[in-house]
Amino acid sequence: MKNGLSGVKNLIWALAIFVSLLALLVGLAFSVFTKYYGDKLEGTLVLGEGVSVGGDALVDNELSAPAQPGKVMEMPSTQDNGIESVFNFTYLCDSTIVGINDYATSYGGSATAQLWTDNGSGLSAANAATTQIVYPDGSMITPSNAAMVAQPKRIVIYLGGDDLVNATEESFKAGYSQLINSLRSASSETKIVVCSIGSVSSAYPGTDGLNKELIATANGWIKDICIQNNVYFADLASILNDDDGYLKAEYSSPDGRNLGSAGIAKLVEYFRYHGV
């Protein structure tokens, strides 16, 4: 009887071992012929300071999509970044948009944009890399030295009208590209946004030779520069200018060239809903 029970036990153990080995072999075969890529992450691209599109905020991303050769990287549309985010940008600009800090003051917020602009001598595209700007501490330094000190997250560049009448396509593009490359060398993590520029109003006297045709040409060059240097393009001209190519009267300051308070408000609105 005992021998019979032992035989049954041995048979059961042998069967269990066989089943275990069979399961192990099936598992090995499955792992060889299939691949596991991990759980799919339900994430969302974040565009701007803590602003997400389509889900929870993750991290600040460098690009919304890989750059494609010959295509401009438009500033991506976002949800409302909040007005304070607009004043967290650093603006490298000529005199046409320096009113942005006045706008911040009238808004009543504590934040003010960091403006890097010339001392009144002008900031032409052809010489922008070597022209000294007024740093917030009052010192006069080049834009690249300012970037090396400040290491800003984002620089918005708005220039091109100063001395445009004396610029050629070659000098304009070469100078602008030199500026972009010098900023990158000084602060490699900084995201660079280059803007097309507003025109002059129809009432602008044009004593300096500046006109809507020249500005339209320069904006075409600026777009080319963005493609060639793989930087973001903010098409502000499309929202500031009218169908005839003039700066809209309601956005112009009395001089016919600089942006008035309504023009600055339009610029602020753009960057509230476009972020990187």
Steps between C-alpha positions, in 0.01 A plus 500: 500500500780730598682422177184588309467838672867578441459424134205737475695770680796458269272519199343822629842657567623401154191647342542825697863527395404436138231772510746747659763433237242534225385837641863617520563405138181679386604812692848497347357459151257787556778733617714416198231566242337803659631834630380714789521874467361596838171656593382780274534834676196722482704822499456846357743737335554806716532828312593784728527542875285223646249507214395175343304407196253214529587364844710533811817708491818302470822684428618797299586375151750649258304443182139426422613291203827422324604769258444412136751620242372805315206553738464773757431409863196710581438586862250236615159605627432418865241550764519831689850518648395788723607858464783465749671248272536766231718706731722205580643512148815695418444738210793597279346781299531840342297794626175393333377274781669644810154602619446145624620594848263797509225252421612281790486800733154603387383142537596517863709186513828474685679331211687704243656374181876505470572728206829504318501795265736764368569835662325692225759450229298228328521121481536392141481137398828515313693608811282360779759249622759769569275792599505560873170491681403649835502221758257537794787601731579791267813354343552495124577151371440293189192276484714186525671625817157583643385146420810351657427687824121459511460151345136580413253221429356682200612794289252671270678696226311787339715716275576572136360845424798705620729596210306265275529740208877439495482123540536241230350152519849361553597740781161470670497120503868468590472745788181345634642149479817616677282637780310171537817291500671727753202469736503123463869481574458714811189325633442163337178420690323823399207466263507767231188650346540734203214732406389649174459872561215744473504743212469879508162668501355659189565839662871433557702782340778267382782751541740214576399315182315230691177383335263205493668340199840490669349353816310235304827402333679488835227276643561257217869498590415446868294194413790361295734563794273301731503206259875512450578527872225272632344754738137573577316749282235730647308662216402821676480691172191299408312631803642853511476602133193566290416348162694775321818428692487798735513486878139525611422851613358383833825318580732787410650763725474863382837476322356239259768240565516389864223291650251690713327354803243312289779353287690386808177349633468303176857375536432398861185318392695308238760374748233409754367246251825395332774344708810285491 
